[in-house]
């Protein structure tokens, strides 16, 4: 988020949307989208779930979703739109490599009753669990679009550091409406837990992946919480040297259990709590125990001051509850002050 606040591209987009200059253009853009969505829903007062909202907004912004679950689906969709005169679709396979999850195309040969856009969602193989968020991402492009001459845009998976600022902004917008606060108001009670998140997901947004729900609802929870994911990884400096092939065979670095992603919710930020990516997980933490012993879950009372760098830098002391759960090659953990 700090990177987006200072992005010239994001500031320019905010101005193009008719917004006044702001120190935080991301918040002003999200607020504008929220205002527009609220206005749209005046016609749909019984809308109370994200899936209904997605359908309504897709219709409002004149797009339709085409889901590719296998190569046969891809061929059928390609043939369907080529027969309708959409010549761009001859390139559909090459526009969906392994790191592209979705693409939205402006139709140039549509009938007056056809939607103006078509949003292709690639849900083949390992892409399937991100399909719902990809729908929201493609819709997010339409929510913030100002240049009506754009013919297509796609959702490419890459690291946050490499991601285009507009793509990162659209991810923020997509995540906000995928877990729109108005649908969860009054339901995020007491301390957060993986079980409470799963109960809300299965009740309100069963179409969302469990991974997405954990991330989205942690951000939304009204009490302080940090969500981390840890897996075996090199130190940042070691990764750079490995990429430059500057290590000899005998001094190859070793991986350790490190934090690969961090989500600090607003309530925790307001308390002044900080956390850092790539820090090594303390060996005495239940997070390390769950990972190395192959446990499904684990909980313990710990302190943030256990976290330190190899140079001795530590986090400020703060008593926390830690709830960890094992994934296939990583551990997710909720750190609750």
Secondary structure as a PSIPRED ss2 file (coil, helix, strand):
# PSIPRED VFORMAT (PSIPRED V4.0)

   1 X C   1.000  0.000  0.000
   2 X H   0.000  1.000  0.000
   3 X H   0.000  1.000  0.000
   4 X H   0.000  1.000  0.000
   5 X H   0.000  1.000  0.000
   6 X C   1.000  0.000  0.000
   7 X C   1.000  0.000  0.000
   8 X H   0.000  1.000  0.000
   9 X H   0.000  1.000  0.000
  10 X H   0.000  1.000  0.000
  11 X H   0.000  1.000  0.000
  12 X H   0.000  1.000  0.000
  13 X H   0.000  1.000  0.000
  14 X H   0.000  1.000  0.000
  15 X H   0.000  1.000  0.000
  16 X H   0.000  1.000  0.000
  17 X C   1.000  0.000  0.000
  18 X C   1.000  0.000  0.000
  19 X C   1.000  0.000  0.000
  20 X C   1.000  0.000  0.000
  21 X C   1.000  0.000  0.000
  22 X C   1.000  0.000  0.000
  23 X C   1.000  0.000  0.000
  24 X C   1.000  0.000  0.000
  25 X H   0.000  1.000  0.000
  26 X H   0.000  1.000  0.000
  27 X H   0.000  1.000  0.000
  28 X H   0.000  1.000  0.000
  29 X H   0.000  1.000  0.000
  30 X H   0.000  1.000  0.000
  31 X H   0.000  1.000  0.000
  32 X H   0.000  1.000  0.000
  33 X H   0.000  1.000  0.000
  34 X H   0.000  1.000  0.000
  35 X H   0.000  1.000  0.000
  36 X H   0.000  1.000  0.000
  37 X H   0.000  1.000  0.000
  38 X H   0.000  1.000  0.000
  39 X H   0.000  1.000  0.000
  40 X H   0.000  1.000  0.000
  41 X H   0.000  1.000  0.000
  42 X H   0.000  1.000  0.000
  43 X H   0.000  1.000  0.000
  44 X C   1.000  0.000  0.000
  45 X C   1.000  0.000  0.000
  46 X C   1.000  0.000  0.000
  47 X C   1.000  0.000  0.000
  48 X C   1.000  0.000  0.000
  49 X C   1.000  0.000  0.000
  50 X H   0.000  1.000  0.000
  51 X H   0.000  1.000  0.000
  52 X H   0.000  1.000  0.000
  53 X H   0.000  1.000  0.000
  54 X H   0.000  1.000  0.000
  55 X H   0.000  1.000  0.000
  56 X H   0.000  1.000  0.000
  57 X H   0.000  1.000  0.000
  58 X H   0.000  1.000  0.000
  59 X H   0.000  1.000  0.000
  60 X H   0.000  1.000  0.000
  61 X C   1.000  0.000  0.000
  62 X C   1.000  0.000  0.000
  63 X E   0.000  0.000  1.000
  64 X E   0.000  0.000  1.000
  65 X E   0.000  0.000  1.000
  66 X E   0.000  0.000  1.000
  67 X E   0.000  0.000  1.000
  68 X E   0.000  0.000  1.000
  69 X C   1.000  0.000  0.000
  70 X C   1.000  0.000  0.000
  71 X H   0.000  1.000  0.000
  72 X H   0.000  1.000  0.000
  73 X H   0.000  1.000  0.000
  74 X H   0.000  1.000  0.000
  75 X H   0.000  1.000  0.000
  76 X H   0.000  1.000  0.000
  77 X H   0.000  1.000  0.000
  78 X H   0.000  1.000  0.000
  79 X H   0.000  1.000  0.000
  80 X H   0.000  1.000  0.000
  81 X H   0.000  1.000  0.000
  82 X H   0.000  1.000  0.000
  83 X H   0.000  1.000  0.000
  84 X C   1.000  0.000  0.000
  85 X C   1.000  0.000  0.000
  86 X C   1.000  0.000  0.000
  87 X H   0.000  1.000  0.000
  88 X H   0.000  1.000  0.000
  89 X H   0.000  1.000  0.000
  90 X H   0.000  1.000  0.000
  91 X H   0.000  1.000  0.000
  92 X C   1.000  0.000  0.000
  93 X C   1.000  0.000  0.000
  94 X C   1.000  0.000  0.000
  95 X C   1.000  0.000  0.000
  96 X C   1.000  0.000  0.000
  97 X C   1.000  0.000  0.000
  98 X C   1.000  0.000  0.000
  99 X C   1.000  0.000  0.000
 100 X E   0.000  0.000  1.000
 101 X E   0.000  0.000  1.000
 102 X E   0.000  0.000  1.000
 103 X E   0.000  0.000  1.000
 104 X E   0.000  0.000  1.000
 105 X E   0.000  0.000  1.000
 106 X E   0.000  0.000  1.000
 107 X C   1.000  0.000  0.000
 108 X C   1.000  0.000  0.000
 109 X C   1.000  0.000  0.000
 110 X C   1.000  0.000  0.000
 111 X C   1.000  0.000  0.000
 112 X C   1.000  0.000  0.000
 113 X C   1.000  0.000  0.000
 114 X C   1.000  0.000  0.000
 115 X C   1.000  0.000  0.000
 116 X C   1.000  0.000  0.000
 117 X E   0.000  0.000  1.000
 118 X E   0.000  0.000  1.000
 119 X E   0.000  0.000  1.000
 120 X E   0.000  0.000  1.000
 121 X E   0.000  0.000  1.000
 122 X E   0.000  0.000  1.000
 123 X C   1.000  0.000  0.000
 124 X C   1.000  0.000  0.000
 125 X H   0.000  1.000  0.000
 126 X H   0.000  1.000  0.000
 127 X H   0.000  1.000  0.000
 128 X H   0.000  1.000  0.000
 129 X H   0.000  1.000  0.000
 130 X H   0.000  1.000  0.000
 131 X H   0.000  1.000  0.000
 132 X H   0.000  1.000  0.000
 133 X H   0.000  1.000  0.000
 134 X H   0.000  1.000  0.000
 135 X H   0.000  1.000  0.000
 136 X H   0.000  1.000  0.000
 137 X H   0.000  1.000  0.000
 138 X H   0.000  1.000  0.000
 139 X H   0.000  1.000  0.000
 140 X H   0.000  1.000  0.000
 141 X H   0.000  1.000  0.000
 142 X H   0.000  1.000  0.000
 143 X H   0.000  1.000  0.000
 144 X C   1.000  0.000  0.000
 145 X C   1.000  0.000  0.000
 146 X C   1.000  0.000  0.000
 147 X C   1.000  0.000  0.000
 148 X C   1.000  0.000  0.000
 149 X C   1.000  0.000  0.000
 150 X C   1.000  0.000  0.000
 151 X C   1.000  0.000  0.000
 152 X E   0.000  0.000  1.000
 153 X E   0.000  0.000  1.000
 154 X E   0.000  0.000  1.000
 155 X E   0.000  0.000  1.000
 156 X E   0.000  0.000  1.000
 157 X C   1.000  0.000  0.000
 158 X C   1.000  0.000  0.000
 159 X C   1.000  0.000  0.000
 160 X C   1.000  0.000  0.000
 161 X C   1.000  0.000  0.000
 162 X C   1.000  0.000  0.000
 163 X C   1.000  0.000  0.000
 164 X C   1.000  0.000  0.000
 165 X H   0.000  1.000  0.000
 166 X H   0.000  1.000  0.000
 167 X H   0.000  1.000  0.000
 168 X H   0.000  1.000  0.000
 169 X H   0.000  1.000  0.000
 170 X H   0.000  1.000  0.000
 171 X H   0.000  1.000  0.000
 172 X H   0.000  1.000  0.000
 173 X H   0.000  1.000  0.000
 174 X H   0.000  1.000  0.000
 175 X H   0.000  1.000  0.000
 176 X H   0.000  1.000  0.000
 177 X H   0.000  1.000  0.000
 178 X H   0.000  1.000  0.000
 179 X C   1.000  0.000  0.000
 180 X C   1.000  0.000  0.000
 181 X H   0.000  1.000  0.000
 182 X H   0.000  1.000  0.000
 183 X H   0.000  1.000  0.000
 184 X H   0.000  1.000  0.000
 185 X C   1.000  0.000  0.000
 186 X C   1.000  0.000  0.000
 187 X C   1.000  0.000  0.000
 188 X C   1.000  0.000  0.000
 189 X C   1.000  0.000  0.000
 190 X C   1.000  0.000  0.000
 191 X C   1.000  0.000  0.000
 192 X C   1.000  0.000  0.000
 193 X C   1.000  0.000  0.000
 194 X H   0.000  1.000  0.000
 195 X H   0.000  1.000  0.000
 196 X H   0.000  1.000  0.000
 197 X H   0.000  1.000  0.000
 198 X H   0.000  1.000  0.000
 199 X H   0.000  1.000  0.000
 200 X H   0.000  1.000  0.000
 201 X H   0.000  1.000  0.000
 202 X H   0.000  1.000  0.000
 203 X H   0.000  1.000  0.000
 204 X H   0.000  1.000  0.000
 205 X C   1.000  0.000  0.000
 206 X C   1.000  0.000  0.000
 207 X C   1.000  0.000  0.000
 208 X C   1.000  0.000  0.000
 209 X C   1.000  0.000  0.000
 210 X H   0.000  1.000  0.000
 211 X H   0.000  1.000  0.000
 212 X H   0.000  1.000  0.000
 213 X H   0.000  1.000  0.000
 214 X H   0.000  1.000  0.000
 215 X H   0.000  1.000  0.000
 216 X H   0.000  1.000  0.000
 217 X H   0.000  1.000  0.000
 218 X H   0.000  1.000  0.000
 219 X H   0.000  1.000  0.000
 220 X H   0.000  1.000  0.000
 221 X C   1.000  0.000  0.000
 222 X C   1.000  0.000  0.000
 223 X C   1.000  0.000  0.000
 224 X C   1.000  0.000  0.000
 225 X C   1.000  0.000  0.000
 226 X E   0.000  0.000  1.000
 227 X E   0.000  0.000  1.000
 228 X E   0.000  0.000  1.000
 229 X E   0.000  0.000  1.000
 230 X E   0.000  0.000  1.000
 231 X E   0.000  0.000  1.000
 232 X E   0.000  0.000  1.000
 233 X E   0.000  0.000  1.000
 234 X C   1.000  0.000  0.000
 235 X C   1.000  0.000  0.000
 236 X H   0.000  1.000  0.000
 237 X H   0.000  1.000  0.000
 238 X H   0.000  1.000  0.000
 239 X H   0.000  1.000  0.000
 240 X H   0.000  1.000  0.000
 241 X H   0.000  1.000  0.000
 242 X H   0.000  1.000  0.000
 243 X H   0.000  1.000  0.000
 244 X C   1.000  0.000  0.000
 245 X C   1.000  0.000  0.000
 246 X C   1.000  0.000  0.000
 247 X C   1.000  0.000  0.000
 248 X C   1.000  0.000  0.000
 249 X C   1.000  0.000  0.000
 250 X C   1.000  0.000  0.000
 251 X C   1.000  0.000  0.000
 252 X C   1.000  0.000  0.000
 253 X C   1.000  0.000  0.000
 254 X C   1.000  0.000  0.000
 255 X C   1.000  0.000  0.000
 256 X E   0.000  0.000  1.000
 257 X E   0.000  0.000  1.000
 258 X E   0.000  0.000  1.000
 259 X E   0.000  0.000  1.000
 260 X E   0.000  0.000  1.000
 261 X E   0.000  0.000  1.000
 262 X E   0.000  0.000  1.000
 263 X E   0.000  0.000  1.000
 264 X E   0.000  0.000  1.000
 265 X C   1.000  0.000  0.000
 266 X H   0.000  1.000  0.000
 267 X H   0.000  1.000  0.000
 268 X H   0.000  1.000  0.000
 269 X H   0.000  1.000  0.000
 270 X H   0.000  1.000  0.000
 271 X C   1.000  0.000  0.000
 272 X C   1.000  0.000  0.000
 273 X C   1.000  0.000  0.000
 274 X C   1.000  0.000  0.000
 275 X C   1.000  0.000  0.000
 276 X C   1.000  0.000  0.000
 277 X C   1.000  0.000  0.000
 278 X C   1.000  0.000  0.000
 279 X C   1.000  0.000  0.000
 280 X E   0.000  0.000  1.000
 281 X C   1.000  0.000  0.000
 282 X C   1.000  0.000  0.000
 283 X C   1.000  0.000  0.000
 284 X C   1.000  0.000  0.000
 285 X C   1.000  0.000  0.000
 286 X H   0.000  1.000  0.000
 287 X H   0.000  1.000  0.000
 288 X H   0.000  1.000  0.000
 289 X H   0.000  1.000  0.000
 290 X H   0.000  1.000  0.000
 291 X H   0.000  1.000  0.000
 292 X H   0.000  1.000  0.000
 293 X H   0.000  1.000  0.000
 294 X C   1.000  0.000  0.000
 295 X C   1.000  0.000  0.000
 296 X C   1.000  0.000  0.000
 297 X E   0.000  0.000  1.000
 298 X E   0.000  0.000  1.000
 299 X E   0.000  0.000  1.000
 300 X E   0.000  0.000  1.000
 301 X E   0.000  0.000  1.000
 302 X E   0.000  0.000  1.000
 303 X E   0.000  0.000  1.000
 304 X H   0.000  1.000  0.000
 305 X H   0.000  1.000  0.000
 306 X H   0.000  1.000  0.000
 307 X C   1.000  0.000  0.000
 308 X E   0.000  0.000  1.000
 309 X C   1.000  0.000  0.000
 310 X C   1.000  0.000  0.000
 311 X C   1.000  0.000  0.000
 312 X C   1.000  0.000  0.000
 313 X C   1.000  0.000  0.000
 314 X E   0.000  0.000  1.000
 315 X C   1.000  0.000  0.000
 316 X C   1.000  0.000  0.000
 317 X C   1.000  0.000  0.000
 318 X C   1.000  0.000  0.000
 319 X E   0.000  0.000  1.000
 320 X E   0.000  0.000  1.000
 321 X E   0.000  0.000  1.000
 322 X E   0.000  0.000  1.000
 323 X E   0.000  0.000  1.000
 324 X E   0.000  0.000  1.000
 325 X E   0.000  0.000  1.000
 326 X E   0.000  0.000  1.000
 327 X C   1.000  0.000  0.000
 328 X C   1.000  0.000  0.000
 329 X C   1.000  0.000  0.000
 330 X C   1.000  0.000  0.000
 331 X E   0.000  0.000  1.000
 332 X E   0.000  0.000  1.000
 333 X E   0.000  0.000  1.000
 334 X E   0.000  0.000  1.000
 335 X E   0.000  0.000  1.000
 336 X E   0.000  0.000  1.000
 337 X C   1.000  0.000  0.000
